[in-house]
Amino acid sequence: MLEFKFDTQLLIEGTNLDEDAINDYITANLKGDCLLAVGDEDLIKIHFHTNEPWQLLEYCASLGEIYDVVVENMERQEAGLQG
């Protein structure tokens, strides 16, 4: 069984985005692993495994416009089902 079952990916478009600050906030405040926050001050790609993807989405939406949102259930994928 996976500790964190939702693979959550999205893009944040905004101004003055700081990938280090975003990484630090997610690490300190959200439960999960496999965090990737990369980009520049206008566009950040987020990848994060969590059991509460809505918390990640809420935080990211507070930073700018979010799009290309993908939330996949990795437990279902592991069982050979649609994620």
mmCIF file of the N, C-alpha and C atoms, coordinates in Angstrom:
data_MODEL
# 
_entry.id   MODEL 
# 
loop_
_atom_site.group_PDB 
_atom_site.id 
_atom_site.type_symbol 
_atom_site.label_atom_id 
_atom_site.label_alt_id 
_atom_site.label_comp_id 
_atom_site.label_asym_id 
_atom_site.label_entity_id 
_atom_site.label_seq_id 
_atom_site.pdbx_PDB_ins_code 
_atom_site.Cartn_x 
_atom_site.Cartn_y 
_atom_site.Cartn_z 
_atom_site.occupancy 
_atom_site.B_iso_or_equiv 
_atom_site.pdbx_formal_charge 
_atom_site.auth_seq_id 
_atom_site.auth_comp_id 
_atom_site.auth_asym_id 
_atom_site.auth_atom_id 
_atom_site.pdbx_PDB_model_num 
ATOM 1   N N  . MET A 1 1  ? 0.840  -1.182 0.000   1.00 0.00 ? 1  MET A N  1 
ATOM 2   C CA . MET A 1 1  ? 0.000  0.000  0.000   1.00 0.00 ? 1  MET A CA 1 
ATOM 3   C C  . MET A 1 1  ? 0.885  1.246  0.000   1.00 0.00 ? 1  MET A C  1 
ATOM 4   N N  . LEU A 1 2  ? 0.477  2.224  -0.766  1.00 0.00 ? 2  LEU A N  1 
ATOM 5   C CA . LEU A 1 2  ? 1.223  3.471  -0.870  1.00 0.00 ? 2  LEU A CA 1 
ATOM 6   C C  . LEU A 1 2  ? 0.922  4.388  0.310   1.00 0.00 ? 2  LEU A C  1 
ATOM 7   N N  . GLU A 1 3  ? 1.939  5.085  0.777   1.00 0.00 ? 3  GLU A N  1 
ATOM 8   C CA . GLU A 1 3  ? 1.712  6.049  1.854   1.00 0.00 ? 3  GLU A CA 1 
ATOM 9   C C  . GLU A 1 3  ? 0.914  7.253  1.347   1.00 0.00 ? 3  GLU A C  1 
ATOM 10  N N  . PHE A 1 4  ? 1.244  7.720  0.145   1.00 0.00 ? 4  PHE A N  1 
ATOM 11  C CA . PHE A 1 4  ? 0.553  8.861  -0.463  1.00 0.00 ? 4  PHE A CA 1 
ATOM 12  C C  . PHE A 1 4  ? 0.022  8.420  -1.812  1.00 0.00 ? 4  PHE A C  1 
ATOM 13  N N  . LYS A 1 5  ? -1.301 8.427  -1.982  1.00 0.00 ? 5  LYS A N  1 
ATOM 14  C CA . LYS A 1 5  ? -1.877 7.755  -3.138  1.00 0.00 ? 5  LYS A CA 1 
ATOM 15  C C  . LYS A 1 5  ? -2.183 8.633  -4.343  1.00 0.00 ? 5  LYS A C  1 
ATOM 16  N N  . PHE A 1 6  ? -2.227 9.952  -4.196  1.00 0.00 ? 6  PHE A N  1 
ATOM 17  C CA . PHE A 1 6  ? -2.568 10.799 -5.336  1.00 0.00 ? 6  PHE A CA 1 
ATOM 18  C C  . PHE A 1 6  ? -1.338 11.492 -5.915  1.00 0.00 ? 6  PHE A C  1 
ATOM 19  N N  . ASP A 1 7  ? -1.068 11.214 -7.186  1.00 0.00 ? 7  ASP A N  1 
ATOM 20  C CA . ASP A 1 7  ? -0.029 11.906 -7.939  1.00 0.00 ? 7  ASP A CA 1 
ATOM 21  C C  . ASP A 1 7  ? -0.684 13.168 -8.486  1.00 0.00 ? 7  ASP A C  1 
ATOM 22  N N  . THR A 1 8  ? -0.253 14.325 -7.991  1.00 0.00 ? 8  THR A N  1 
ATOM 23  C CA . THR A 1 8  ? -0.878 15.596 -8.337  1.00 0.00 ? 8  THR A CA 1 
ATOM 24  C C  . THR A 1 8  ? 0.122  16.443 -9.113  1.00 0.00 ? 8  THR A C  1 
ATOM 25  N N  . GLN A 1 9  ? -0.294 16.887 -10.296 1.00 0.00 ? 9  GLN A N  1 
ATOM 26  C CA . GLN A 1 9  ? 0.568  17.694 -11.150 1.00 0.00 ? 9  GLN A CA 1 
ATOM 27  C C  . GLN A 1 9  ? -0.222 18.880 -11.680 1.00 0.00 ? 9  GLN A C  1 
ATOM 28  N N  . LEU A 1 10 ? 0.446  20.022 -11.820 1.00 0.00 ? 10 LEU A N  1 
ATOM 29  C CA . LEU A 1 10 ? -0.214 21.213 -12.341 1.00 0.00 ? 10 LEU A CA 1 
ATOM 30  C C  . LEU A 1 10 ? 0.806  22.268 -12.703 1.00 0.00 ? 10 LEU A C  1 
ATOM 31  N N  . LEU A 1 11 ? 0.331  23.267 -13.393 1.00 0.00 ? 11 LEU A N  1 
ATOM 32  C CA . LEU A 1 11 ? 1.125  24.451 -13.707 1.00 0.00 ? 11 LEU A CA 1 
ATOM 33  C C  . LEU A 1 11 ? 0.512  25.646 -13.000 1.00 0.00 ? 11 LEU A C  1 
ATOM 34  N N  . ILE A 1 12 ? 1.375  26.531 -12.508 1.00 0.00 ? 12 ILE A N  1 
ATOM 35  C CA . ILE A 1 12 ? 0.945  27.801 -11.919 1.00 0.00 ? 12 ILE A CA 1 
ATOM 36  C C  . ILE A 1 12 ? 1.504  28.912 -12.798 1.00 0.00 ? 12 ILE A C  1 
ATOM 37  N N  . GLU A 1 13 ? 0.621  29.767 -13.279 1.00 0.00 ? 13 GLU A N  1 
ATOM 38  C CA . GLU A 1 13 ? 1.050  30.928 -14.054 1.00 0.00 ? 13 GLU A CA 1 
ATOM 39  C C  . GLU A 1 13 ? 0.781  32.166 -13.213 1.00 0.00 ? 13 GLU A C  1 
ATOM 40  N N  . GLY A 1 14 ? 1.791  33.010 -13.074 1.00 0.00 ? 14 GLY A N  1 
ATOM 41  C CA . GLY A 1 14 ? 1.628  34.203 -12.256 1.00 0.00 ? 14 GLY A CA 1 
ATOM 42  C C  . GLY A 1 14 ? 2.762  35.179 -12.491 1.00 0.00 ? 14 GLY A C  1 
ATOM 43  N N  . THR A 1 15 ? 2.964  36.041 -11.514 1.00 0.00 ? 15 THR A N  1 
ATOM 44  C CA . THR A 1 15 ? 4.067  36.997 -11.579 1.00 0.00 ? 15 THR A CA 1 
ATOM 45  C C  . THR A 1 15 ? 4.852  36.904 -10.290 1.00 0.00 ? 15 THR A C  1 
ATOM 46  N N  . ASN A 1 16 ? 6.137  37.046 -10.394 1.00 0.00 ? 16 ASN A N  1 
ATOM 47  C CA . ASN A 1 16 ? 7.033  36.988 -9.239  1.00 0.00 ? 16 ASN A CA 1 
ATOM 48  C C  . ASN A 1 16 ? 6.915  35.682 -8.451  1.00 0.00 ? 16 ASN A C  1 
ATOM 49  N N  . LEU A 1 17 ? 6.705  34.569 -9.148  1.00 0.00 ? 17 LEU A N  1 
ATOM 50  C CA . LEU A 1 17 ? 6.669  33.263 -8.490  1.00 0.00 ? 17 LEU A CA 1 
ATOM 51  C C  . LEU A 1 17 ? 8.077  32.882 -8.059  1.00 0.00 ? 17 LEU A C  1 
ATOM 52  N N  . ASP A 1 18 ? 8.195  32.229 -6.946  1.00 0.00 ? 18 ASP A N  1 
ATOM 53  C CA . ASP A 1 18 ? 9.497  31.842 -6.388  1.00 0.00 ? 18 ASP A CA 1 
ATOM 54  C C  . ASP A 1 18 ? 9.473  30.341 -6.106  1.00 0.00 ? 18 ASP A C  1 
ATOM 55  N N  . GLU A 1 19 ? 10.140 29.567 -6.956  1.00 0.00 ? 19 GLU A N  1 
ATOM 56  C CA . GLU A 1 19 ? 10.090 28.109 -6.817  1.00 0.00 ? 19 GLU A CA 1 
ATOM 57  C C  . GLU A 1 19 ? 10.637 27.639 -5.476  1.00 0.00 ? 19 GLU A C  1 
ATOM 58  N N  . ASP A 1 20 ? 11.639 28.303 -4.940  1.00 0.00 ? 20 ASP A N  1 
ATOM 59  C CA . ASP A 1 20 ? 12.186 27.907 -3.637  1.00 0.00 ? 20 ASP A CA 1 
ATOM 60  C C  . ASP A 1 20 ? 11.172 28.156 -2.514  1.00 0.00 ? 20 ASP A C  1 
ATOM 61  N N  . ALA A 1 21 ? 10.505 29.291 -2.543  1.00 0.00 ? 21 ALA A N  1 
ATOM 62  C CA . ALA A 1 21 ? 9.499  29.606 -1.521  1.00 0.00 ? 21 ALA A CA 1 
ATOM 63  C C  . ALA A 1 21 ? 8.314  28.643 -1.619  1.00 0.00 ? 21 ALA A C  1 
ATOM 64  N N  . ILE A 1 22 ? 7.911  28.311 -2.838  1.00 0.00 ? 22 ILE A N  1 
ATOM 65  C CA . ILE A 1 22 ? 6.813  27.363 -3.036  1.00 0.00 ? 22 ILE A CA 1 
ATOM 66  C C  . ILE A 1 22 ? 7.209  25.997 -2.505  1.00 0.00 ? 22 ILE A C  1 
ATOM 67  N N  . ASN A 1 23 ? 8.403  25.551 -2.849  1.00 0.00 ? 23 ASN A N  1 
ATOM 68  C CA . ASN A 1 23 ? 8.917  24.268 -2.360  1.00 0.00 ? 23 ASN A CA 1 
ATOM 69  C C  . ASN A 1 23 ? 8.946  24.250 -0.836  1.00 0.00 ? 23 ASN A C  1 
ATOM 70  N N  . ASP A 1 24 ? 9.452  25.312 -0.237  1.00 0.00 ? 24 ASP A N  1 
ATOM 71  C CA . ASP A 1 24 ? 9.543  25.384 1.224   1.00 0.00 ? 24 ASP A CA 1 
ATOM 72  C C  . ASP A 1 24 ? 8.169  25.351 1.878   1.00 0.00 ? 24 ASP A C  1 
ATOM 73  N N  . TYR A 1 25 ? 7.206  26.074 1.310   1.00 0.00 ? 25 TYR A N  1 
ATOM 74  C CA . TYR A 1 25 ? 5.855  26.103 1.888   1.00 0.00 ? 25 TYR A CA 1 
ATOM 75  C C  . TYR A 1 25 ? 5.213  24.715 1.833   1.00 0.00 ? 25 TYR A C  1 
ATOM 76  N N  . ILE A 1 26 ? 5.285  24.076 0.673   1.00 0.00 ? 26 ILE A N  1 
ATOM 77  C CA . ILE A 1 26 ? 4.668  22.759 0.516   1.00 0.00 ? 26 ILE A CA 1 
ATOM 78  C C  . ILE A 1 26 ? 5.321  21.755 1.460   1.00 0.00 ? 26 ILE A C  1 
ATOM 79  N N  . THR A 1 27 ? 6.635  21.762 1.535   1.00 0.00 ? 27 THR A N  1 
ATOM 80  C CA . THR A 1 27 ? 7.363  20.842 2.408   1.00 0.00 ? 27 THR A CA 1 
ATOM 81  C C  . THR A 1 27 ? 6.974  21.037 3.873   1.00 0.00 ? 27 THR A C  1 
ATOM 82  N N  . ALA A 1 28 ? 6.829  22.286 4.292   1.00 0.00 ? 28 ALA A N  1 
ATOM 83  C CA . ALA A 1 28 ? 6.533  22.591 5.700   1.00 0.00 ? 28 ALA A CA 1 
ATOM 84  C C  . ALA A 1 28 ? 5.066  22.405 6.074   1.00 0.00 ? 28 ALA A C  1 
ATOM 85  N N  . ASN A 1 29 ? 4.144  22.532 5.106   1.00 0.00 ? 29 ASN A N  1 
ATOM 86  C CA . ASN A 1 29 ? 2.732  22.622 5.458   1.00 0.00 ? 29 ASN A CA 1 
ATOM 87  C C  . ASN A 1 29 ? 1.820  21.525 4.903   1.00 0.00 ? 29 ASN A C  1 
ATOM 88  N N  . LEU A 1 30 ? 2.292  20.771 3.933   1.00 0.00 ? 30 LEU A N  1 
ATOM 89  C CA . LEU A 1 30 ? 1.457  19.736 3.330   1.00 0.00 ? 30 LEU A CA 1 
ATOM 90  C C  . LEU A 1 30 ? 2.124  18.377 3.492   1.00 0.00 ? 30 LEU A C  1 
ATOM 91  N N  . LYS A 1 31 ? 1.309  17.357 3.722   1.00 0.00 ? 31 LYS A N  1 
ATOM 92  C CA . LYS A 1 31 ? 1.840  16.008 3.866   1.00 0.00 ? 31 LYS A CA 1 
ATOM 93  C C  . LYS A 1 31 ? 1.963  15.362 2.496   1.00 0.00 ? 31 LYS A C  1 
ATOM 94  N N  . GLY A 1 32 ? 3.150  14.818 2.202   1.00 0.00 ? 32 GLY A N  1 
ATOM 95  C CA . GLY A 1 32 ? 3.360  14.157 0.928   1.00 0.00 ? 32 GLY A CA 1 
ATOM 96  C C  . GLY A 1 32 ? 4.830  13.916 0.676   1.00 0.00 ? 32 GLY A C  1 
ATOM 97  N N  . ASP A 1 33 ? 5.128  13.476 -0.552  1.00 0.00 ? 33 ASP A N  1 
ATOM 98  C CA . ASP A 1 33 ? 6.522  13.243 -0.942  1.00 0.00 ? 33 ASP A CA 1 
ATOM 99  C C  . ASP A 1 33 ? 6.667  13.430 -2.449  1.00 0.00 ? 33 ASP A C  1 
ATOM 100 N N  . CYS A 1 34 ? 7.860  13.222 -2.922  1.00 0.00 ? 34 CYS A N  1 
ATOM 101 C CA . CYS A 1 34 ? 8.200  13.336 -4.350  1.00 0.00 ? 34 CYS A CA 1 
ATOM 102 C C  . CYS A 1 34 ? 7.889  14.720 -4.910  1.00 0.00 ? 34 CYS A C  1 
ATOM 103 N N  . LEU A 1 35 ? 8.157  15.755 -4.140  1.00 0.00 ? 35 LEU A N  1 
ATOM 104 C CA . LEU A 1 35 ? 7.864  17.118 -4.564  1.00 0.00 ? 35 LEU A CA 1 
ATOM 105 C C  . LEU A 1 35 ? 8.844  17.585 -5.632  1.00 0.00 ? 35 LEU A C  1 
ATOM 106 N N  . LEU A 1 36 ? 8.278  18.194 -6.660  1.00 0.00 ? 36 LEU A N  1 
ATOM 107 C CA . LEU A 1 36 ? 9.046  18.865 -7.687  1.00 0.00 ? 36 LEU A CA 1 
ATOM 108 C C  . LEU A 1 36 ? 8.361  20.199 -7.938  1.00 0.00 ? 36 LEU A C  1 
ATOM 109 N N  . ALA A 1 37 ? 9.073  21.293 -7.751  1.00 0.00 ? 37 ALA A N  1 
ATOM 110 C CA . ALA A 1 37 ? 8.569  22.637 -8.034  1.00 0.00 ? 37 ALA A CA 1 
ATOM 111 C C  . ALA A 1 37 ? 9.646  23.357 -8.832  1.00 0.00 ? 37 ALA A C  1 
ATOM 112 N N  . VAL A 1 38 ? 9.455  23.440 -10.145 1.00 0.00 ? 38 VAL A N  1 
ATOM 113 C CA . VAL A 1 38 ? 10.480 24.028 -11.009 1.00 0.00 ? 38 VAL A CA 1 
ATOM 114 C C  . VAL A 1 38 ? 9.855  25.022 -11.971 1.00 0.00 ? 38 VAL A C  1 
ATOM 115 N N  . GLY A 1 39 ? 10.635 26.009 -12.337 1.00 0.00 ? 39 GLY A N  1 
ATOM 116 C CA . GLY A 1 39 ? 10.181 26.979 -13.314 1.00 0.00 ? 39 GLY A CA 1 
ATOM 117 C C  . GLY A 1 39 ? 10.874 28.305 -13.139 1.00 0.00 ? 39 GLY A C  1 
ATOM 118 N N  . ASP A 1 40 ? 10.143 29.366 -13.430 1.00 0.00 ? 40 ASP A N  1 
ATOM 119 C CA . ASP A 1 40 ? 10.686 30.713 -13.298 1.00 0.00 ? 40 ASP A CA 1 
ATOM 120 C C  . ASP A 1 40 ? 9.633  31.609 -12.647 1.00 0.00 ? 40 ASP A C  1 
ATOM 121 N N  . GLU A 1 41 ? 9.834  32.915 -12.700 1.00 0.00 ? 41 GLU A N  1 
ATOM 122 C CA . GLU A 1 41 ? 8.933  33.817 -11.990 1.00 0.00 ? 41 GLU A CA 1 
ATOM 123 C C  . GLU A 1 41 ? 7.546  33.917 -12.630 1.00 0.00 ? 41 GLU A C  1 
ATOM 124 N N  . ASP A 1 42 ? 7.375  33.362 -13.841 1.00 0.00 ? 42 ASP A N  1 
ATOM 125 C CA . ASP A 1 42 ? 6.090  33.433 -14.535 1.00 0.00 ? 42 ASP A CA 1 
ATOM 126 C C  . ASP A 1 42 ? 5.336  32.101 -14.601 1.00 0.00 ? 42 ASP A C  1 
ATOM 127 N N  . LEU A 1 43 ? 6.065  30.990 -14.484 1.00 0.00 ? 43 LEU A N  1 
ATOM 128 C CA . LEU A 1 43 ? 5.445  29.678 -14.653 1.00 0.00 ? 43 LEU A CA 1 
ATOM 129 C C  . LEU A 1 43 ? 6.178  28.639 -13.808 1.00 0.00 ? 43 LEU A C  1 
ATOM 130 N N  . ILE A 1 44 ? 5.429  27.913 -12.985 1.00 0.00 ? 44 ILE A N  1 
ATOM 131 C CA . ILE A 1 44 ? 5.993  26.871 -12.130 1.00 0.00 ? 44 ILE A CA 1 
ATOM 132 C C  . ILE A 1 44 ? 5.252  25.562 -12.393 1.00 0.00 ? 44 ILE A C  1 
ATOM 133 N N  . LYS A 1 45 ? 6.002  24.488 -12.571 1.00 0.00 ? 45 LYS A N  1 
ATOM 134 C CA . LYS A 1 45 ? 5.453  23.138 -12.684 1.00 0.00 ? 45 LYS A CA 1 
ATOM 135 C C  . LYS A 1 45 ? 5.538  22.491 -11.309 1.00 0.00 ? 45 LYS A C  1 
ATOM 136 N N  . ILE A 1 46 ? 4.412  21.928 -10.850 1.00 0.00 ? 46 ILE A N  1 
ATOM 137 C CA . ILE A 1 46 ? 4.351  21.241 -9.560  1.00 0.00 ? 46 ILE A CA 1 
ATOM 138 C C  . ILE A 1 46 ? 4.046  19.767 -9.791  1.00 0.00 ? 46 ILE A C  1 
ATOM 139 N N  . HIS A 1 47 ? 4.758  18.921 -9.080  1.00 0.00 ? 47 HIS A N  1 
ATOM 140 C CA . HIS A 1 47 ? 4.493  17.477 -9.024  1.00 0.00 ? 47 HIS A CA 1 
ATOM 141 C C  . HIS A 1 47 ? 4.607  17.090 -7.557  1.00 0.00 ? 47 HIS A C  1 
ATOM 142 N N  . PHE A 1 48 ? 3.572  16.407 -7.017  1.00 0.00 ? 48 PHE A N  1 
ATOM 143 C CA . PHE A 1 48 ? 3.565  16.096 -5.591  1.00 0.00 ? 48 PHE A CA 1 
ATOM 144 C C  . PHE A 1 48 ? 2.664  14.893 -5.346  1.00 0.00 ? 48 PHE A C  1 
ATOM 145 N N  . HIS A 1 49 ? 3.122  13.967 -4.523  1.00 0.00 ? 49 HIS A N  1 
ATOM 146 C CA . HIS A 1 49 ? 2.312  12.829 -4.094  1.00 0.00 ? 49 HIS A CA 1 
ATOM 147 C C  . HIS A 1 49 ? 1.739  13.154 -2.722  1.00 0.00 ? 49 HIS A C  1 
ATOM 148 N N  . THR A 1 50 ? 0.405  13.050 -2.585  1.00 0.00 ? 50 THR A N  1 
ATOM 149 C CA . THR A 1 50 ? -0.270 13.429 -1.349  1.00 0.00 ? 50 THR A CA 1 
ATOM 150 C C  . THR A 1 50 ? -1.586 12.663 -1.214  1.00 0.00 ? 50 THR A C  1 
ATOM 151 N N  . ASN A 1 51 ? -2.145 12.665 -0.034  1.00 0.00 ? 51 ASN A N  1 
ATOM 152 C CA . ASN A 1 51 ? -3.482 12.114 0.168   1.00 0.00 ? 51 ASN A CA 1 
ATOM 153 C C  . ASN A 1 51 ? -4.545 13.204 0.167   1.00 0.00 ? 51 ASN A C  1 
ATOM 154 N N  . GLU A 1 52 ? -4.116 14.464 0.157   1.00 0.00 ? 52 GLU A N  1 
ATOM 155 C CA . GLU A 1 52 ? -5.031 15.609 0.162   1.00 0.00 ? 52 GLU A CA 1 
ATOM 156 C C  . GLU A 1 52 ? -4.710 16.558 -0.995  1.00 0.00 ? 52 GLU A C  1 
ATOM 157 N N  . PRO A 1 53 ? -4.956 16.130 -2.233  1.00 0.00 ? 53 PRO A N  1 
ATOM 158 C CA . PRO A 1 53 ? -4.594 16.987 -3.369  1.00 0.00 ? 53 PRO A CA 1 
ATOM 159 C C  . PRO A 1 53 ? -5.308 18.334 -3.356  1.00 0.00 ? 53 PRO A C  1 
ATOM 160 N N  . TRP A 1 54 ? -6.498 18.398 -2.765  1.00 0.00 ? 54 TRP A N  1 
ATOM 161 C CA . TRP A 1 54 ? -7.239 19.661 -2.709  1.00 0.00 ? 54 TRP A CA 1 
ATOM 162 C C  . TRP A 1 54 ? -6.478 20.722 -1.930  1.00 0.00 ? 54 TRP A C  1 
ATOM 163 N N  . GLN A 1 55 ? -5.680 20.328 -0.934  1.00 0.00 ? 55 GLN A N  1 
ATOM 164 C CA . GLN A 1 55 ? -4.892 21.316 -0.182  1.00 0.00 ? 55 GLN A CA 1 
ATOM 165 C C  . GLN A 1 55 ? -3.805 21.914 -1.072  1.00 0.00 ? 55 GLN A C  1 
ATOM 166 N N  . LEU A 1 56 ? -3.175 21.077 -1.878  1.00 0.00 ? 56 LEU A N  1 
ATOM 167 C CA . LEU A 1 56 ? -2.157 21.564 -2.813  1.00 0.00 ? 56 LEU A CA 1 
ATOM 168 C C  . LEU A 1 56 ? -2.792 22.493 -3.846  1.00 0.00 ? 56 LEU A C  1 
ATOM 169 N N  . LEU A 1 57 ? -3.938 22.097 -4.379  1.00 0.00 ? 57 LEU A N  1 
ATOM 170 C CA . LEU A 1 57 ? -4.617 22.923 -5.381  1.00 0.00 ? 57 LEU A CA 1 
ATOM 171 C C  . LEU A 1 57 ? -5.023 24.277 -4.805  1.00 0.00 ? 57 LEU A C  1 
ATOM 172 N N  . GLU A 1 58 ? -5.536 24.272 -3.582  1.00 0.00 ? 58 GLU A N  1 
ATOM 173 C CA . GLU A 1 58 ? -5.940 25.521 -2.934  1.00 0.00 ? 58 GLU A CA 1 
ATOM 174 C C  . GLU A 1 58 ? -4.740 26.459 -2.752  1.00 0.00 ? 58 GLU A C  1 
ATOM 175 N N  . TYR A 1 59 ? -3.624 25.907 -2.273  1.00 0.00 ? 59 TYR A N  1 
ATOM 176 C CA . TYR A 1 59 ? -2.429 26.731 -2.087  1.00 0.00 ? 59 TYR A CA 1 
ATOM 177 C C  . TYR A 1 59 ? -1.942 27.287 -3.421  1.00 0.00 ? 59 TYR A C  1 
ATOM 178 N N  . CYS A 1 60 ? -1.809 26.435 -4.414  1.00 0.00 ? 60 CYS A N  1 
ATOM 179 C CA . CYS A 1 60 ? -1.286 26.873 -5.702  1.00 0.00 ? 60 CYS A CA 1 
ATOM 180 C C  . CYS A 1 60 ? -2.197 27.907 -6.355  1.00 0.00 ? 60 CYS A C  1 
ATOM 181 N N  . ALA A 1 61 ? -3.514 27.746 -6.210  1.00 0.00 ? 61 ALA A N  1 
ATOM 182 C CA . ALA A 1 61 ? -4.453 28.718 -6.779  1.00 0.00 ? 61 ALA A CA 1 
ATOM 183 C C  . ALA A 1 61 ? -4.318 30.081 -6.107  1.00 0.00 ? 61 ALA A C  1 
ATOM 184 N N  . SER A 1 62 ? -3.815 30.110 -4.875  1.00 0.00 ? 62 SER A N  1 
ATOM 185 C CA . SER A 1 62 ? -3.616 31.391 -4.189  1.00 0.00 ? 62 SER A CA 1 
ATOM 186 C C  . SER A 1 62 ? -2.412 32.151 -4.756  1.00 0.00 ? 62 SER A C  1 
ATOM 187 N N  . LEU A 1 63 ? -1.580 31.457 -5.539  1.00 0.00 ? 63 LEU A N  1 
ATOM 188 C CA . LEU A 1 63 ? -0.364 32.076 -6.087  1.00 0.00 ? 63 LEU A CA 1 
ATOM 189 C C  . LEU A 1 63 ? -0.549 32.619 -7.494  1.00 0.00 ? 63 LEU A C  1 
ATOM 190 N N  . GLY A 1 64 ? -1.533 32.109 -8.200  1.00 0.00 ? 64 GLY A N  1 
ATOM 191 C CA . GLY A 1 64 ? -1.749 32.514 -9.589  1.00 0.00 ? 64 GLY A CA 1 
ATOM 192 C C  . GLY A 1 64 ? -2.783 31.610 -10.221 1.00 0.00 ? 64 GLY A C  1 
ATOM 193 N N  . GLU A 1 65 ? -2.832 31.645 -11.535 1.00 0.00 ? 65 GLU A N  1 
ATOM 194 C CA . GLU A 1 65 ? -3.784 30.799 -12.258 1.00 0.00 ? 65 GLU A CA 1 
ATOM 195 C C  . GLU A 1 65 ? -3.217 29.387 -12.386 1.00 0.00 ? 65 GLU A C  1 
ATOM 196 N N  . ILE A 1 66 ? -4.018 28.396 -12.027 1.00 0.00 ? 66 ILE A N  1 
ATOM 197 C CA . ILE A 1 66 ? -3.561 27.012 -12.172 1.00 0.00 ? 66 ILE A CA 1 
ATOM 198 C C  . ILE A 1 66 ? -4.257 26.387 -13.379 1.00 0.00 ? 66 ILE A C  1 
ATOM 199 N N  . TYR A 1 67 ? -3.524 25.517 -14.074 1.00 0.00 ? 67 TYR A N  1 
ATOM 200 C CA . TYR A 1 67 ? -4.089 24.808 -15.216 1.00 0.00 ? 67 TYR A CA 1 
ATOM 201 C C  . TYR A 1 67 ? -3.279 23.549 -15.475 1.00 0.00 ? 67 TYR A C  1 
ATOM 202 N N  . ASP A 1 68 ? -3.738 22.768 -16.451 1.00 0.00 ? 68 ASP A N  1 
ATOM 203 C CA . ASP A 1 68 ? -3.162 21.446 -16.746 1.00 0.00 ? 68 ASP A CA 1 
ATOM 204 C C  . ASP A 1 68 ? -3.091 20.608 -15.468 1.00 0.00 ? 68 ASP A C  1 
ATOM 205 N N  . VAL A 1 69 ? -4.179 20.635 -14.703 1.00 0.00 ? 69 VAL A N  1 
ATOM 206 C CA . VAL A 1 69 ? -4.244 19.912 -13.434 1.00 0.00 ? 69 VAL A CA 1 
ATOM 207 C C  . VAL A 1 69 ? -4.517 18.434 -13.708 1.00 0.00 ? 69 VAL A C  1 
ATOM 208 N N  . VAL A 1 70 ? -3.678 17.582 -13.117 1.00 0.00 ? 70 VAL A N  1 
ATOM 209 C CA . VAL A 1 70 ? -3.846 16.130 -13.225 1.00 0.00 ? 70 VAL A CA 1 
ATOM 210 C C  . VAL A 1 70 ? -3.734 15.555 -11.817 1.00 0.00 ? 70 VAL A C  1 
ATOM 211 N N  . VAL A 1 71 ? -4.761 14.802 -11.408 1.00 0.00 ? 71 VAL A N  1 
ATOM 212 C CA . VAL A 1 71 ? -4.729 14.097 -10.129 1.00 0.00 ? 71 VAL A CA 1 
ATOM 213 C C  . VAL A 1 71 ? -5.029 12.641 -10.440 1.00 0.00 ? 71 VAL A C  1 
ATOM 214 N N  . GLU A 1 72 ? -4.037 11.780 -10.208 1.00 0.00 ? 72 GLU A N  1 
ATOM 215 C CA . GLU A 1 72 ? -4.192 10.365 -10.514 1.00 0.00 ? 72 GLU A CA 1 
ATOM 216 C C  . GLU A 1 72 ? -4.075 9.534  -9.239  1.00 0.00 ? 72 GLU A C  1 
ATOM 217 N N  . ASN A 1 73 ? -4.939 8.541  -9.130  1.00 0.00 ? 73 ASN A N  1 
ATOM 218 C CA . ASN A 1 73 ? -4.934 7.632  -7.993  1.00 0.00 ? 73 ASN A CA 1 
ATOM 219 C C  . ASN A 1 73 ? -3.944 6.505  -8.290  1.00 0.00 ? 73 ASN A C  1 
ATOM 220 N N  . MET A 1 74 ? -2.788 6.552  -7.662  1.00 0.00 ? 74 MET A N  1 
ATOM 221 C CA . MET A 1 74 ? -1.728 5.580  -7.940  1.00 0.00 ? 74 MET A CA 1 
ATOM 222 C C  . MET A 1 74 ? -2.051 4.188  -7.403  1.00 0.00 ? 74 MET A C  1 
ATOM 223 N N  . GLU A 1 75 ? -2.925 4.083  -6.394  1.00 0.00 ? 75 GLU A N  1 
ATOM 224 C CA . GLU A 1 75 ? -3.335 2.758  -5.907  1.00 0.00 ? 75 GLU A CA 1 
ATOM 225 C C  . GLU A 1 75 ? -4.146 2.041  -6.976  1.00 0.00 ? 75 GLU A C  1 
ATOM 226 N N  . ARG A 1 76 ? -5.019 2.769  -7.645  1.00 0.00 ? 76 ARG A N  1 
ATOM 227 C CA . ARG A 1 76 ? -5.783 2.173  -8.747  1.00 0.00 ? 76 ARG A CA 1 
ATOM 228 C C  . ARG A 1 76 ? -4.856 1.783  -9.889  1.00 0.00 ? 76 ARG A C  1 
ATOM 229 N N  . GLN A 1 77 ? -3.899 2.632  -10.205 1.00 0.00 ? 77 GLN A N  1 
ATOM 230 C CA . GLN A 1 77 ? -2.951 2.327  -11.274 1.00 0.00 ? 77 GLN A CA 1 
ATOM 231 C C  . GLN A 1 77 ? -2.142 1.074  -10.936 1.00 0.00 ? 77 GLN A C  1 
ATOM 232 N N  . GLU A 1 78 ? -1.732 0.958  -9.689  1.00 0.00 ? 78 GLU A N  1 
ATOM 233 C CA . GLU A 1 78 ? -0.972 -0.189 -9.230  1.00 0.00 ? 78 GLU A CA 1 
ATOM 234 C C  . GLU A 1 78 ? -1.791 -1.484 -9.385  1.00 0.00 ? 78 GLU A C  1 
ATOM 235 N N  . ALA A 1 79 ? -3.105 -1.378 -9.263  1.00 0.00 ? 79 ALA A N  1 
ATOM 236 C CA . ALA A 1 79 ? -3.993 -2.536 -9.412  1.00 0.00 ? 79 ALA A CA 1 
ATOM 237 C C  . ALA A 1 79 ? -4.372 -2.785 -10.863 1.00 0.00 ? 79 ALA A C  1 
ATOM 238 N N  . GLY A 1 80 ? -3.788 -2.003 -11.781 1.00 0.00 ? 80 GLY A N  1 
ATOM 239 C CA . GLY A 1 80 ? -4.067 -2.184 -13.208 1.00 0.00 ? 80 GLY A CA 1 
ATOM 240 C C  . GLY A 1 80 ? -5.340 -1.509 -13.671 1.00 0.00 ? 80 GLY A C  1 
ATOM 241 N N  . LEU A 1 81 ? -5.875 -0.588 -12.867 1.00 0.00 ? 81 LEU A N  1 
ATOM 242 C CA . LEU A 1 81 ? -7.101 0.126  -13.209 1.00 0.00 ? 81 LEU A CA 1 
ATOM 243 C C  . LEU A 1 81 ? -6.777 1.530  -13.695 1.00 0.00 ? 81 LEU A C  1 
ATOM 244 N N  . GLN A 1 82 ? -7.773 2.186  -14.273 1.00 0.00 ? 82 GLN A N  1 
ATOM 245 C CA . GLN A 1 82 ? -7.619 3.572  -14.686 1.00 0.00 ? 82 GLN A CA 1 
ATOM 246 C C  . GLN A 1 82 ? -7.375 4.435  -13.455 1.00 0.00 ? 82 GLN A C  1 
ATOM 247 N N  . GLY A 1 83 ? -6.335 5.305  -13.484 1.00 0.00 ? 83 GLY A N  1 
ATOM 248 C CA . GLY A 1 83 ? -5.975 6.127  -12.335 1.00 0.00 ? 83 GLY A CA 1 
ATOM 249 C C  . GLY A 1 83 ? -6.812 7.338  -12.217 1.00 0.00 ? 83 GLY A C  1 
# 
